């Protein structure tokens, strides 16, 4: 990993970046949301990494294409925001404060879990993050303080074109490959430790 400046905002993709196995944004059986399954599907070091980022006052987001509408055909399915929140509650405990979302009276969802099927390089997700963080997208220093960790090269490329940091500068494919690596979280955690 060759990130040239410490980011102040980490944006994690969910499926195959935080998880080993792609959830498809929808869990339809109790086994898929069981504590045992979730613990086995989360990459090692994720909890410790997020705890370390929090101690350094670094903002953390989860940006996923998993959408709240994905479970329409499955009664009782856990999808989108609720699926990500279930994973985070199992990982960090039900009283965790790292990851949250709320829906207002107008139906707008707020928080640091952003779950929406957009297939736009995560343009929607980045727009939400910029608004929540109060970042002017014409400020190159502020934009470069955002690091995307995503196993999809198209998403990495979009963030890079907007001026955000990536795992490997000028290589969306290598950045995506590294984000999919099972050892990603532990590698990032090692990078947080003082030399």
N, C-alpha and C positions, 0 to 999 in steps of 0.2 A: 504494500500500500504506500502511495506517495502523495499524501495530502500535504500541500505546501504551507497552509496556515490553519491554525486550529479553528474549526467551525464553531459557531455559537448556536446553531440549530441543526439537529440531526433529523432527517426525514427517512423513515424506514418503510419500505414496501412490506406487505404482510406475507403473502404466499411465496414460498421458496426463497425468501430473504430472511424473515424471522422464523419461518417454519421449514421443516425438511420436505414435507409432502404438501402439495397444492390442495387446499380445501375446496376450491371452486367457489369460494365465498358463501358456502351453504353447508350446514350440518343437518342431516335429516334423521339420524338415529341418536339415541342417548349415548351410545359408545363414542361417537365422534366428538362429543362435548364432555366426556368423562375426564376426570382429573388425570387418570393414568394415561389416556391417549394424548391429551394436551401436553403433558410433561414430556412424553416420548416424541412429540412432533416439534417442540420448540428447540431451536439450536442452542447448544451449550454456550454458556457465558452471557446470554441475553439479559437475564435478570441482573447479574453483576454489572454489566455494561451500563444499563439504564440507571441503576443505583449510583454508579460512579459519575455518570453525566449529570444526574440530579445534584450530587454534592458539588459539582462545579458550576451549578446554575445554568446548564446548557438545556435549551428547550428541545423537546423530543415530540415528534409527530409520527403517526402511522397513517400512510396514504395508500389506500388499496382500491382496486377496481371491484372488490366484493361489494355488492349493492344490497340495500334493504329489500329490493323487489325480487331477489333471486329465489326465495322460497315460496313463491305464490302457489305453486302446485303441490306443496308438501305441508300438510297440517302439522303445526308444532315445530317447524324447522327453525333453527337458529341461524340468522343470516346477517350479512353486512356489519353494521355498527355493533349489534348485539353479539355476533360471533367473535369479533375482535375483542370486545369488552370481556366476554367469557374467558377467552384465552388469557387476557391480562389479569383478571381476577384470580384465576387458577395459578398463574405464574407468581404474582406478587401478594396474593391474599385478598379476600373480599373487601378489606378496608383500604386497599391501595389507592393512592392519589396520583400516580404517574400518568394514567390514561383514563380519559373520561369523555363523555359527550352528553349534551342536553339538547332537547328539541323545544323551541319556543312556540308560542301560540300561533305563529304564522307558518309553522312547519319547518322553519330553518333549523338546521342542526349546527350546534356550536361545540367546540372542544378540540382536543388534539387527536381524536380518531376521525379520519376523513374517509368515508366509505362511499364511493360512487363509481358507477360504471360509465366511464367517459371515453376511453380509448383515444385520447388526444395527447398522449405523452405526459399525462397527468397535469395538463394545463389547469383544469378546474381545481385540482388539489393545491397546486402552487399558488394560484390566485387566492384561495382561502387562507393559506399560510401567510402570505404577504399581508393580507388584511388583518389577520389576528396578531401578527407581530409588529404591525405598523411600519412595514418596510416599503420604501419607495423603490420601485423596480428600475428606476433610472440611476440608482446609486450602485455602481459596480462593486464597491467594497461591501456594502450591505448584502448584495446578492451573492457574493462569493462566500459569505459567512454561512450559507445554507449548504449542507452536504446531503445529497441523495444517495441512499443505499437501495438499489433495486436490481433485480435479476433480469430486467427487460432493457435491452440496449436502446430501444426507441425512447423509453422514458428517460433514461440516463442522457441520451442525446438532447432531448428537449430541455431538460434542466441545464445542461452544459451550455446550450445555445443562449439561454437566458442569463448566463453568467454565474450559475451556481457551481459549487465544488463537486467533484466526483472522485471516486476512489483512485482512478488513474487518469490524470489530465490528458485530454485529446484522444481518449480511447474508450468510447462508450461500450464496446464489446468486451474489453478486458475488465472494465468496471463492473459490468453486469456479470461476467464470469466470476469475479471475486465475490460479489454480493451473494451468489448462489452457493458458494463454498461452505461446507458444513463448519469449518473453523473460523468463519468470518467474525463472529462475536468475540471469541477469545483473542483473535488478532487485534481487534479494535480495543479490547480491554487492556491488552498489553501495551498499546500505544498511549493509554491514559495514565499509566503508572509513571511516577517520576523516574528519571534516568539515574 
